[in-house]
Amino acid sequence: MRIGRPPAMTPEQVRHARALLAQPDNTVASIAKLLVASRTTVYKYVRRHREFNLSNWLCGGSRWSARAAAGALR
C-alpha cells in the first residue's frame, strides 16, 4: 500500500515523454501540455529515469539548457 501523494506521471507517460523528447522538434513545454503536467514535473520524471538519451539535447538544436542537461547527468 502506497502512502502519500500519488505519482504525477504514470510509467507509460514517462516513456511517452522520453520518446517525444528524443525528437528535436518537441519542447518540454509542448510535451507537458500534451500530458497535462507542468514542465517541472516532466523534467523531474525524465531525470528520475536515467535510461533516456541526452545526445539529442547536447547536440545542436537543443531545447534544454546546459544547466538542465548537467543536472540530468547526476
C-alpha positions in Angstrom: 0.0 0.0 0.0 1.3 3.4 -1.0 1.1 6.3 1.4 1.2 9.9 0.3 0.5 11.7 -2.8 0.1 9.6 -6.0 2.7 10.0 -8.7 2.0 12.8 -11.2 3.0 10.7 -14.2 2.5 7.1 -14.9 5.4 4.9 -16.3 3.6 5.0 -19.7 3.5 8.8 -19.6 7.2 8.9 -18.7 8.1 6.6 -21.7 5.9 8.7 -24.0 7.6 11.9 -22.8 11.1 10.4 -23.3 10.1 9.3 -26.8 8.8 12.7 -27.6 11.9 14.4 -26.2 14.1 12.3 -28.5 12.6 14.2 -31.4 14.3 17.6 -31.8 11.1 19.4 -32.8 9.4 18.9 -29.5 9.9 21.1 -26.4 9.4 20.3 -22.8 6.6 22.8 -22.7 4.7 21.2 -25.5 5.1 17.8 -24.0 3.9 19.0 -20.6 0.8 20.5 -22.2 0.1 17.2 -24.1 0.5 15.2 -20.9 -1.4 17.7 -18.7 1.6 18.2 -16.4 3.9 21.0 -15.6 7.3 21.5 -17.2 8.9 20.9 -13.8 7.1 17.6 -13.5 8.3 16.4 -16.9 11.9 17.4 -16.1 11.6 15.6 -12.7 10.3 12.3 -14.1 12.6 12.3 -17.1 15.6 12.8 -14.9 14.4 10.2 -12.5 14.5 7.6 -15.3 18.1 7.7 -16.5 17.6 5.5 -19.5 16.8 8.4 -21.7 19.3 9.6 -24.3 20.8 13.0 -23.7 22.6 13.2 -27.1 19.7 14.9 -28.8 19.8 17.7 -26.2 23.5 18.1 -26.0 23.9 18.4 -29.8 22.8 21.3 -32.0 19.1 22.3 -31.9 18.9 21.6 -28.2 15.9 22.9 -26.4 17.4 22.1 -23.0 19.7 24.4 -21.2 23.2 23.3 -20.4 22.4 23.6 -16.7 19.4 21.3 -17.0 21.4 18.8 -19.1 24.2 18.8 -16.5 21.6 18.2 -13.7 20.2 15.3 -15.6 23.6 13.6 -15.7 23.8 13.3 -11.9 
